[in-house]
Amino acid sequence: MTIAVVCSLCAFSSQVVAAKRPTKTTPKSLFRIEDEQGRTIYTDQIPAEKNSLRQERLNPQGRAVETKEKERSREQQIMDARLAALRVEEQKLIARQKLHDEALLSTFHSKEDIAAALEVKMQGFAEQRQLLQSSLKQTSDQLDYYLKVAAEFERSGQKPSAAVVNNIALTQQKIEQVQAAIRGNMDKQQLTQHEYEADVERYLFLTQTTKKTREEALVPSVKDANSLGLFYCDNDHQCNKAWHLARDFINQYSTTQPNIFNEKLIMNRPPATSTDISLSLSRIALTDNDYLLFLDILCHDSATGRELCASDRVKDIRARFRPYINDVLARSGK
């Protein structure tokens, strides 16, 4: 019995000591989130209504160890799709330009070769037009004949036969077709003339400049086609530098607040009013080592917004983009 009492007292004492000893508790995680107004909030528990916001889980030293991006709205998803489609078209244009340049350099060895090829083309157009004009004269003579036959019927007090009337109509139709073919021949000849003149200019540029400058020439060759601001990167270091400079440019000219910034996409919030301008930039890989920075400008989906996006103000922003990047890079020695 004495032993039992002693054991009970020992157990009780152990419980008292255990109760007094502090227990270790796992510290709560600290989160950093950005609310709808762009304000940064620190909290150990994210409210359900803010769970869709961008959030970072911080370690005890305050560094982000886990990031959850903000959920994309329907409007933002449409924007992403639009940018993706533009990037696809952009790469198609660049690929076509590269193929054209390669064909130009492999086909011709001098500008005189291009001039000789053009002369052959012009001679072909002239010969085709000569045949068409000969056909036109023959058809016109046929029409004159049928008209004379019809006139003889009328002088004799009779109506022209159905065959004569039908031949006149068919011959007139044929004349119109030949005349249209002649006009088409002349239009195509003029277009070919302009294309070859452009090829001469392009060939001289490709053969009289360095490889680096030739690659940069892809930018102006597609800029007008896409109505976009583009910047060609010489190397990864320059591209990374330009990427951060572009962020400053976008924040300077966009009237909406920043929304996304990562290594491939910079995007400000979509335009909320008809006077808003929202800028975005995507990094497009041409090859494993070559990149383009591709500027896009979005206005509000309204008549006023569409008018704004077509205005000189927006065109001026696009025109300023590449000179801005080049100027800052030059001043920084990059």
Helices and strands as residue ranges (DSSP letters): H 2-20, E 30-34, E 40-43, G 48-50, E 55-58, E 64-68, H 74-107, H 111-155, H 162-208, H 211-216, H 218-226, E 229-233, H 236-253, E 258-261, E 265-268, E 277-285, E 291-299, H 303-309, H 312-331
